[in-house]
Amino acid sequence: MSKATEEVSPNAAALVAFATAMAPLAASATEVDEATIIGYGAGLVACVVSLAVGFSIGYGTLVKP
């Protein structure tokens, strides 16, 4: 693996996920209420947490003590 691919920011995936989730809001920014923003935020947090827990459990089953 080259050095350029090893130094990827761990927040890059979160930033891309956030931008993807907020793209529909940017398209119709005049018609967005606060409940929609809270819903998108809660969904994004739940997605990231479930992925983190899933990967940590999955990785934990692969590591031999």
C-alpha distances in whole Angstrom, upper triangle without the diagonal:
4,7,8,7,7,11,12,16,17,20,19,19,23,23,23,25,27,28,28,30,33,33,36,37,37,38,42,42,45,46,44,45,44,44,41,39,40,39,36,35,36,34,30,31,32,29,26,28,28,24,24,26,25,22,23,25,23,21,24,25,22,22,24,26
4,5,6,7,9,11,15,17,20,18,19,23,23,22,25,27,27,28,31,32,32,36,37,36,38,41,41,45,45,43,45,44,44,42,39,40,39,36,35,36,35,31,32,33,30,27,29,30,26,25,28,28,24,25,28,26,23,26,28,25,25,27,29
4,6,5,7,9,13,15,18,17,19,22,22,22,24,26,26,27,30,32,32,35,36,35,37,41,40,44,45,42,44,43,43,41,38,39,39,35,34,35,34,30,31,32,30,27,29,30,26,25,28,28,24,25,28,26,24,26,28,26,25,28,29
4,6,6,7,11,14,16,14,16,19,19,19,22,24,23,24,27,28,28,32,33,32,34,37,37,40,41,39,41,40,40,38,35,36,36,33,31,33,32,28,29,30,28,25,27,28,25,24,27,27,24,25,28,27,24,27,29,27,27,30,31
4,6,6,10,12,14,12,14,17,17,17,19,22,22,22,25,27,27,30,32,31,33,36,35,39,40,38,39,38,38,36,33,34,34,30,29,31,29,26,26,28,25,22,24,25,22,21,24,24,20,22,25,23,21,24,26,24,24,27,29
4,6,9,11,14,13,14,17,18,18,20,22,23,24,26,28,29,32,33,32,35,37,37,41,41,39,40,39,39,37,34,34,34,31,29,31,29,26,26,27,25,22,23,24,21,20,23,23,19,20,23,22,19,22,24,22,21,24,26
4,6,9,12,11,13,16,16,17,19,21,21,23,25,26,27,31,31,30,33,36,35,39,40,37,38,37,37,35,32,33,33,30,28,29,28,25,25,27,24,21,23,25,21,20,23,24,20,21,24,23,21,24,26,24,24,27,28
4,6,9,7,10,12,12,13,15,17,18,19,21,23,23,27,28,27,29,32,31,35,36,33,35,33,34,31,29,29,29,26,24,26,25,21,21,23,21,18,20,22,19,18,21,21,18,19,23,22,20,23,25,24,24,27,29
4,5,5,8,10,10,12,14,15,16,18,20,21,22,25,26,25,28,30,29,33,34,31,32,30,31,29,26,26,27,24,22,23,23,19,19,21,19,16,18,20,17,16,20,21,18,19,22,22,20,23,26,24,24,28,29
4,6,7,8,9,11,12,14,15,17,18,20,21,25,25,25,28,30,29,32,33,30,31,29,29,27,24,24,24,21,19,21,20,16,16,18,16,13,15,17,14,12,16,17,14,15,19,19,17,20,22,22,22,25,26
4,6,5,6,9,10,10,12,14,15,16,18,21,22,21,24,27,25,29,29,26,27,25,26,24,21,21,22,19,16,18,18,14,14,16,15,12,14,16,14,13,17,18,16,17,21,21,20,22,25,25,25,28,29
4,5,5,6,9,10,11,12,14,15,16,20,20,20,23,25,24,28,29,26,27,26,26,24,21,22,22,19,17,19,18,15,15,18,16,13,16,18,15,15,19,19,17,19,22,22,21,24,26,25,26,30,31
4,5,5,6,9,10,11,12,14,15,18,19,20,22,24,24,28,28,25,26,25,25,22,20,21,20,17,16,17,16,12,13,15,12,10,13,15,12,12,16,16,14,17,20,19,19,22,24,23,24,28,30
4,5,5,6,9,10,10,12,14,17,17,18,21,23,22,25,25,22,23,22,22,20,17,17,17,14,12,14,13,9,10,12,11,8,11,13,11,12,15,16,15,17,20,20,20,22,25,25,26,29,31
4,5,5,6,9,10,11,12,16,16,15,18,20,19,23,24,21,22,21,22,19,16,17,18,14,13,15,15,11,12,15,13,11,15,17,15,15,19,20,19,20,24,24,23,26,28,28,29,33,34
4,5,5,6,9,10,11,14,15,15,17,19,19,23,23,21,23,22,22,19,17,18,18,14,14,16,15,11,14,16,13,12,16,17,15,16,20,20,19,21,24,23,23,26,28,28,29,33,35
4,5,5,6,9,10,13,14,14,17,19,19,22,22,19,21,20,20,17,15,16,15,11,11,13,11,8,10,12,10,9,13,14,12,14,17,17,17,19,22,22,22,25,27,27,28,32,34
4,5,5,6,9,11,11,12,15,17,16,19,19,16,18,17,17,14,12,13,13,9,9,12,11,7,10,12,11,10,14,15,15,16,19,20,19,21,24,24,25,27,29,30,31,35,36
4,5,5,6,10,10,10,12,15,14,18,18,16,18,18,18,15,13,15,15,11,12,15,14,11,13,16,14,14,17,19,18,19,22,23,22,25,27,27,27,30,32,32,34,37,39
4,5,5,8,10,10,12,14,15,18,18,16,18,18,18,15,13,16,15,11,12,15,13,10,14,15,13,13,17,18,17,19,22,22,21,24,26,26,27,30,31,31,33,37,39
4,6,7,8,10,12,13,13,17,16,14,15,15,15,11,10,12,11,7,9,11,9,8,11,13,11,12,15,16,16,18,21,21,21,24,26,26,27,29,31,32,33,37,39
4,6,5,6,9,10,10,14,14,11,13,13,14,10,9,11,11,8,9,12,11,10,13,15,14,15,18,19,19,21,24,24,25,27,29,29,30,33,34,35,36,40,42
4,5,5,7,9,10,13,14,12,15,16,16,13,12,15,14,11,13,16,14,13,16,18,17,18,21,22,21,23,26,26,26,29,31,31,32,35,36,37,38,42,44
4,5,5,7,8,12,11,10,13,14,15,11,11,14,13,10,13,16,14,14,17,19,18,19,22,23,23,25,27,27,28,31,33,32,34,36,38,38,40,44,46
4,5,5,5,9,9,7,10,11,12,9,8,12,12,10,12,15,14,14,17,19,18,20,22,24,24,26,28,29,29,32,33,34,35,37,39,40,41,45,47
4,5,5,9,10,9,12,14,15,12,11,15,15,13,14,18,17,16,19,22,21,21,25,26,26,27,30,31,31,33,35,36,36,39,41,41,43,46,48
4,6,9,10,10,14,16,17,14,14,17,17,15,17,20,19,18,22,24,23,24,27,28,27,30,32,32,33,35,37,37,38,41,43,43,45,48,50
4,6,6,7,11,13,15,12,12,16,16,14,17,20,19,19,22,24,23,25,28,29,29,31,33,34,34,37,39,39,40,43,44,45,47,50,52
4,6,6,9,11,13,11,11,14,15,14,16,19,19,19,21,24,23,24,27,29,29,30,33,34,34,36,39,39,40,42,44,45,46,50,52
4,6,9,12,14,12,13,16,17,16,18,21,21,22,24,26,26,28,30,32,32,34,36,37,38,40,42,42,43,46,47,48,50,54,55
4,7,10,12,10,11,15,15,15,17,19,20,20,23,25,25,27,29,30,31,33,35,35,37,39,40,41,42,45,46,47,49,53,54
4,7,8,7,8,11,11,11,13,16,16,17,19,21,22,23,25,27,28,29,31,32,34,35,37,38,39,41,43,44,46,49,51
4,6,6,7,9,10,11,13,15,16,17,19,21,22,23,25,26,28,29,31,32,34,35,37,38,40,41,43,44,46,49,51
4,5,5,6,9,10,11,12,14,15,17,18,20,21,23,24,26,27,29,30,32,33,35,36,37,39,41,42,44,47,48
4,5,5,6,9,10,10,12,14,15,16,18,20,21,22,24,26,27,28,30,31,33,34,36,37,39,41,42,45,47
4,5,5,6,9,10,11,12,14,15,16,18,20,21,23,24,26,27,29,30,32,33,34,36,38,39,41,44,46
4,5,5,6,9,10,11,12,14,15,17,18,20,21,23,24,26,27,29,30,31,33,34,36,38,39,43,44
4,6,5,6,9,10,11,12,14,15,16,18,20,21,22,24,26,27,28,30,31,33,35,36,38,41,42
4,5,5,6,9,10,11,12,14,15,16,18,20,21,22,24,26,27,28,30,31,33,35,36,40,41
4,6,5,6,9,10,10,12,14,15,17,18,20,21,22,24,26,27,28,30,32,33,35,38,40
4,5,5,6,9,10,11,12,14,15,17,18,20,21,23,24,26,27,28,31,32,33,37,38
4,5,5,6,9,10,11,12,14,15,16,18,20,21,22,24,26,27,29,31,32,35,36
4,5,5,6,9,10,11,12,14,15,16,18,20,21,22,24,26,27,29,30,34,35
4,5,5,6,9,10,11,12,14,15,17,18,20,21,22,24,26,27,29,32,34
4,5,5,6,9,10,11,12,14,15,16,18,20,21,22,25,26,27,31,32
4,6,5,6,9,10,11,12,14,15,16,18,20,21,23,25,26,29,30
4,6,5,6,9,10,11,12,14,15,16,18,20,21,23,25,28,30
4,6,5,6,9,10,11,12,14,15,16,18,20,21,23,26,27
4,5,5,6,8,10,11,12,14,15,16,19,20,21,25,26
4,5,5,6,8,10,11,12,14,15,17,19,20,23,25
4,6,5,6,8,10,10,12,14,15,17,18,22,24
4,5,5,6,9,10,10,12,14,16,17,20,21
4,6,5,6,8,10,10,13,15,16,19,20
4,5,5,6,8,10,11,13,15,18,20
4,5,5,6,8,10,11,12,16,18
4,5,5,6,9,10,11,14,15
4,5,5,6,9,10,13,15
4,5,5,7,9,12,15
4,5,5,7,10,12
4,5,6,8,10
4,6,8,10
4,6,10
4,6
4
